[in-house]
Amino acid sequence: MTPALCNADDTTFWAWRRWPEFAGWKNPGDTVVVIPLAGFCDWGLGRPLDAEESVLLGILRAASESRTPGHSLLVTPPLRFVVGPDPRCAFAVDVPTAHAFIAEVMASVAAAGFRRVVLFNASPWNEELVVAASRDLRIALGIAVFTIQLSALGLDFQPTRTPDRTRLLAALDHGGDATATAQLRALLVEIQNHPPLTDAGRIRAAQP
């Protein structure tokens, strides 16, 4: 049995692909590549420190497995070492390191010819970072970068914003959330159908 790196749909998991598959990929420009981000934190829920990843990947796997035919999707292993300024966080890194980590992974995705990348983030502490990184890397790499926050799907780990933890606990106990899965699936289809960047993503020089 192949050891599990994370809770993932095997048919869309980047890590199970060999390099000849990427070299001969038929539609890299139309394929959506999802990069999950989740931190380690004690959110006071009585659950393990990887609660963010458990919810995030449960929803992502369900959306991957139920995607419509013809929807080309790849999911990288999750980025687990992210920003965590709260004392309850574990294995956190500083902002420049987290940004560099995202940039390195996204540069590898772009080098393989893929032009649509989604940063799917579960950590409240990293919401601003992924938005900033998406803008920076859109310019640096010339690819379309989208961000989806787990909190925007109604599953927010930050108790000061969402005091009612009922839905979040249910998602942890049942390995997912049907409403959030449907929302994510629809967003990924919308991203795949988004028009490609003009001029292959190149930023035009300012005219004198």
Residue, then its C-alpha position, 0 to 999 in steps of 0.5 A: m500500500t502506498p503511504a498517504l501524504c495527506n487526505a487526497d483524491d489519487t486521480t488529481f494528486w500531483a505527487w502521484r504523477r511521474w515527470p513524463e506525464f507532466a512533459g506530455w500533458k495535453n492541456p496545461g493551459d486549461t488545467v487548474v492547479v490547487i495549492p492548499l495551505a494550512g497551519f498547525c494551531d490549537w483553536g480551542l476545539g478539542r481537536p488535533l493541531d492539524a484541524e485546519e488541514s483536516v477540514l480543508l483537504g476533506i472539502l477539496r478531496a470531495a470536490s475533486e472526486s465529484r468534479t464534472p467530466g472534462h474538468s482538468l484538475l491537479v492538487t499539490p501536497p499541502l503547504r503546512f509551514v506557514v505564518g502563525p503569530d499566535p502562541r497557540c500555533a506550532f511549526a510556524v515560519d515568518v512572513p518572508t519564509a512563507h512567501a518564499f515557500i509559496a513562490e518556490v512551489m508556484a514557480s515549479v507549477a508554472a515551469a511545468g506549463f500550467r497557467r491557472v493556480v489557486l491558493f486554497n487557504a484554511s489559516p486565518w493568519n495567512e489570508e492576507l499573505v496569500v492575497a499578497a503572494s497571489r499578486d506578486l506571483r501573477i506579475a513575477l510568473g505571468i500566470a493567473v493566480f486565484t485565492i480561495q479562503l476557507s473562511a469565505l466558504g463559511l468554515d472560519f477557524q477564527p472565533t472572534r469572527t465566527p463565535d458559533r463553532t457548530r458547523l466547523l465541529a461538524a466538518l471536523d467530525h464528518g470529514g467535510d461539509a457538503t455546502a462548502t464542497a459544492q461552493l468550492r466545486a463551482l468556483l473551480v469550474e468558474i476558474q477553469n472557464h476564466p479567459p486566459l491572460t492576454d499576451a501570455g500573462r506578460i505585463r506591458a511596459a509603460q508607454p512614455 
